[in-house]
Amino acid sequence: MTENIYNRPNSIDFAKRVSRKIKGWYAKDEHHNKAVDRIVHQREEICALLEKVEKVSVTKLLEYLDSSGFFYRPSAADRHHNFPGGLAEHSLGVYRIVEEWNNMSPDERRQSELYNRFLQNKDVSCDILTEKMNADDMIIASICHDLCKADRYYFKGRVIKHHHRKPDERHHSLSSKKRLEDNGITGDECKELLLAVENHMNLFSYTTSLSVAATREQGRKSMLAIAVWAADKADAAAHPARR
């Protein structure tokens, strides 16, 4: 069993930091305060989930989540979850969908909205629909599938600004995978969850690259990769951009 020792800043100090970071986004103090409370609760839930992971140490990853601003950043500037705490809210939303899917029977999966809306017309084998996923893999892959967005967006009043990406970081699936590897999520035991993160955007898309095609073919044989891909689409569709 891996011990995850991380003395994270307490909720009061964290709330003060968040309040400063999102200052000016909300016109009314009551809305601002509710947003800070929501972000604090999301942080507690995500940290509690990650602290249950046993297969690999997530201490460095938890430190990165706090230092990068993951918990209060938006998921995008003009797409889904584009508001303070949107990235963490979307990440939790994906986890909840994946967890619900994992608890379903094969028949329930075939009858689910997730399957009928996103997977019915995809090349998904019947055998895949019977598989159960590893709990640690589900937590890390779901919560961290958009990890690289943590240092890409920031607030300036009521506007979301975008940090310029490095030339080699234009594909955020690969960037998120690299962030995980840089923060201790490596090794054979993490291969499947990293495969799911790498494929969460374009699992069923065509590519002319043989290496990318091979990786996607691997992903289409993974219940975790399929579930994260579909859950990402489902949660994004349920929370359109706020104008």
C-alpha positions as CSV (number, residue, x, y, z in Angstrom):
1,M,0.0,0.0,0.0
2,T,1.4,3.4,-1.0
3,E,1.3,6.1,1.6
4,N,0.2,9.5,0.4
5,I,1.6,12.1,2.8
6,Y,0.6,15.7,1.8
7,N,0.0,18.4,4.3
8,R,-2.1,20.6,2.1
9,P,-2.9,24.2,3.1
10,N,-6.0,24.3,5.3
11,S,-9.4,25.3,3.8
12,I,-9.4,28.8,5.4
13,D,-6.0,29.7,3.8
14,F,-7.0,28.1,0.6
15,A,-10.3,30.0,0.5
16,K,-8.5,33.4,1.0
17,R,-6.2,32.6,-1.9
18,V,-9.1,31.6,-4.2
19,S,-11.0,34.8,-3.2
20,R,-8.0,36.9,-4.4
21,K,-7.6,34.9,-7.6
22,I,-11.2,35.2,-8.8
23,K,-11.7,38.8,-7.6
24,G,-13.8,40.8,-10.0
25,W,-15.4,37.8,-11.8
26,Y,-18.7,38.1,-9.9
27,A,-20.6,41.3,-9.7
28,K,-22.2,40.5,-6.3
29,D,-20.3,39.5,-3.1
30,E,-22.9,36.8,-2.4
31,H,-22.1,35.1,-5.7
32,H,-18.4,35.5,-5.2
33,N,-18.6,33.9,-1.7
34,K,-20.7,31.0,-3.0
35,A,-18.2,30.3,-5.7
36,V,-15.3,30.3,-3.2
37,D,-17.3,27.8,-1.0
38,R,-18.0,25.6,-4.0
39,I,-14.3,25.6,-5.0
40,V,-13.2,24.7,-1.4
41,H,-15.7,21.8,-1.3
42,Q,-14.5,20.5,-4.7
43,R,-10.9,20.6,-3.6
44,E,-11.8,18.6,-0.5
45,E,-13.6,16.0,-2.5
46,I,-10.8,15.6,-5.1
47,C,-8.1,15.4,-2.5
48,A,-10.1,12.8,-0.6
49,L,-10.4,10.7,-3.7
50,L,-6.8,10.9,-4.6
51,E,-5.7,10.1,-1.1
52,K,-7.4,6.7,-1.4
53,V,-5.1,5.7,-4.3
54,E,-2.9,2.8,-3.4
55,K,-1.0,1.7,-6.5
56,V,1.2,4.8,-6.8
57,S,2.2,7.8,-4.6
58,V,0.1,10.8,-5.5
59,T,1.8,13.2,-3.0
60,K,3.7,15.1,-5.8
61,L,0.5,15.2,-7.9
62,L,-1.5,16.7,-5.0
63,E,1.2,19.3,-4.5
64,Y,0.9,20.2,-8.2
65,L,-2.9,20.5,-8.1
66,D,-2.6,23.1,-5.4
67,S,0.4,25.0,-6.8
68,S,-0.9,25.1,-10.4
69,G,-4.3,26.6,-9.5
70,F,-6.1,23.5,-10.7
71,F,-8.9,23.9,-8.2
72,Y,-10.0,27.4,-9.1
73,R,-9.2,27.6,-12.8
74,P,-11.8,27.4,-15.6
75,S,-11.9,24.5,-18.0
76,A,-11.9,26.8,-21.0
77,A,-12.2,30.4,-22.1
78,D,-15.2,30.0,-24.4
79,R,-16.4,26.4,-24.1
80,H,-17.8,24.2,-21.3
81,H,-17.2,25.0,-17.6
82,N,-15.7,28.4,-18.4
83,F,-16.0,29.9,-14.9
84,P,-14.0,29.8,-11.6
85,G,-13.6,26.2,-10.4
86,G,-14.9,24.9,-13.8
87,L,-11.9,22.6,-14.3
88,A,-12.3,20.9,-11.0
89,E,-16.1,20.7,-11.4
90,H,-15.7,19.1,-14.9
91,S,-13.1,16.6,-13.6
92,L,-15.4,15.5,-10.8
93,G,-18.2,15.3,-13.2
94,V,-16.2,12.9,-15.4
95,Y,-15.2,10.8,-12.4
96,R,-18.9,10.4,-11.2
97,I,-20.0,9.3,-14.7
98,V,-17.1,6.8,-15.0
99,E,-17.8,5.5,-11.5
100,E,-21.5,5.1,-12.2
101,W,-20.7,3.2,-15.4
102,N,-18.4,0.9,-13.6
103,N,-21.1,0.0,-11.1
104,M,-23.6,-0.9,-13.9
105,S,-24.2,-4.4,-15.2
106,P,-23.5,-5.1,-18.9
107,D,-27.3,-4.8,-19.6
108,E,-27.5,-1.5,-17.8
109,R,-24.6,-0.2,-19.7
110,R,-26.2,-1.0,-23.1
111,Q,-29.4,0.7,-22.0
112,S,-27.7,3.7,-20.5
113,E,-27.8,7.2,-22.0
114,L,-24.0,7.3,-22.1
115,Y,-24.0,4.2,-24.4
116,N,-26.9,5.2,-26.6
117,R,-25.7,8.7,-27.1
118,F,-21.9,8.3,-27.4
119,L,-21.0,4.7,-27.9
120,Q,-23.7,2.8,-29.8
121,N,-22.3,3.6,-33.2
122,K,-18.6,3.2,-32.2
123,D,-16.5,0.1,-32.7
124,V,-16.8,-1.1,-29.2
125,S,-16.7,-4.9,-28.6
126,C,-19.3,-6.6,-26.4
127,D,-16.5,-8.0,-24.2
128,I,-15.4,-4.5,-23.3
129,L,-18.9,-3.7,-21.9
130,T,-18.5,-6.5,-19.3
131,E,-15.3,-5.3,-17.8
132,K,-14.8,-3.6,-14.5
133,M,-12.2,-0.9,-14.1
134,N,-9.5,-0.5,-11.5
135,A,-10.6,2.1,-8.8
136,D,-7.2,3.9,-8.7
137,D,-7.1,4.2,-12.5
138,M,-10.6,5.6,-12.6
139,I,-9.8,8.3,-10.0
140,I,-6.5,9.5,-11.5
141,A,-7.6,9.3,-15.2
142,S,-10.9,11.0,-14.6
143,I,-9.7,13.7,-12.3
144,C,-6.6,14.5,-14.3
145,H,-7.6,14.0,-17.9
146,D,-7.4,17.8,-18.4
147,L,-4.5,18.4,-16.0
148,C,-2.5,20.6,-18.3
149,K,-5.3,23.2,-18.3
150,A,-4.4,24.1,-14.7
151,D,-1.7,26.4,-15.9
152,R,-3.2,27.6,-19.1
153,Y,-6.0,30.0,-18.0
154,Y,-6.2,32.8,-15.5
155,F,-8.7,35.6,-14.6
156,K,-8.5,39.3,-15.3
157,G,-11.6,40.8,-13.9
158,R,-14.5,39.2,-15.8
159,V,-12.3,37.9,-18.6
160,I,-10.6,34.6,-18.9
161,K,-7.1,34.9,-20.3
162,H,-5.0,32.2,-21.9
163,H,-1.3,31.6,-21.3
164,H,0.6,31.0,-24.6
165,R,1.3,27.3,-25.0
166,K,4.7,25.9,-25.8
167,P,5.1,24.7,-29.4
168,D,5.2,21.0,-28.2
169,E,2.1,21.4,-26.0
170,R,-0.7,22.1,-28.5
171,H,-2.4,18.8,-28.0
172,H,-3.7,19.0,-24.4
173,S,-4.2,15.2,-24.1
174,L,-0.5,14.6,-24.5
175,S,0.3,17.6,-22.3
176,S,-1.9,16.3,-19.5
177,K,-0.3,12.9,-19.8
178,K,3.2,14.5,-19.5
179,R,2.0,16.5,-16.4
180,L,1.0,13.2,-14.8
181,E,4.4,11.6,-15.6
182,D,6.3,14.7,-14.4
183,N,4.4,14.4,-11.1
184,G,5.1,10.8,-10.3
185,I,2.4,8.9,-12.2
186,T,4.6,6.5,-14.1
187,G,5.5,2.8,-14.4
188,D,3.8,-0.3,-15.7
189,E,1.0,0.0,-13.2
190,C,0.0,3.4,-14.6
191,K,0.0,2.4,-18.3
192,E,-3.7,2.0,-18.7
193,L,-4.7,5.3,-17.0
194,L,-2.1,7.2,-19.0
195,L,-3.5,5.6,-22.2
196,A,-6.9,6.8,-21.2
197,V,-5.7,10.4,-20.6
198,E,-3.8,10.4,-23.9
199,N,-6.9,9.2,-25.8
200,H,-9.6,11.2,-24.1
201,M,-10.1,13.6,-26.9
202,N,-9.7,11.7,-30.1
203,L,-10.2,8.0,-29.3
204,F,-12.4,7.3,-32.3
205,S,-11.0,9.9,-34.7
206,Y,-9.1,9.0,-37.9
207,T,-5.4,9.8,-38.1
208,T,-2.8,9.3,-40.8
209,S,0.0,8.8,-38.2
210,L,0.7,5.1,-37.7
211,S,2.0,5.6,-34.2
212,V,-1.1,7.6,-33.1
213,A,-3.4,5.1,-34.8
214,A,-1.7,2.3,-32.9
215,T,-2.2,4.1,-29.6
216,R,-5.9,4.8,-30.4
217,E,-6.4,1.1,-31.3
218,Q,-5.0,0.2,-27.9
219,G,-7.3,2.7,-26.3
220,R,-10.4,1.2,-28.0
221,K,-9.6,-2.1,-26.3
222,S,-9.5,-0.4,-22.9
223,M,-12.7,0.0,-20.9
224,L,-11.1,2.8,-18.9
225,A,-10.2,4.8,-22.1
226,I,-13.6,4.3,-23.6
227,A,-15.4,5.3,-20.3
228,V,-13.3,8.5,-19.8
229,W,-13.7,9.5,-23.5
230,A,-17.5,9.1,-23.3
231,A,-17.8,10.7,-19.8
232,D,-15.8,13.7,-21.0
233,K,-18.2,14.2,-23.9
234,A,-21.3,13.7,-21.7
235,D,-20.2,16.1,-18.9
236,A,-19.1,18.8,-21.3
237,A,-22.4,18.6,-23.2
238,A,-24.3,19.0,-19.9
239,H,-22.5,22.2,-19.1
240,P,-22.3,24.5,-22.1
241,A,-20.3,27.8,-22.1
242,R,-21.6,30.6,-20.0
243,R,-21.7,33.8,-21.9
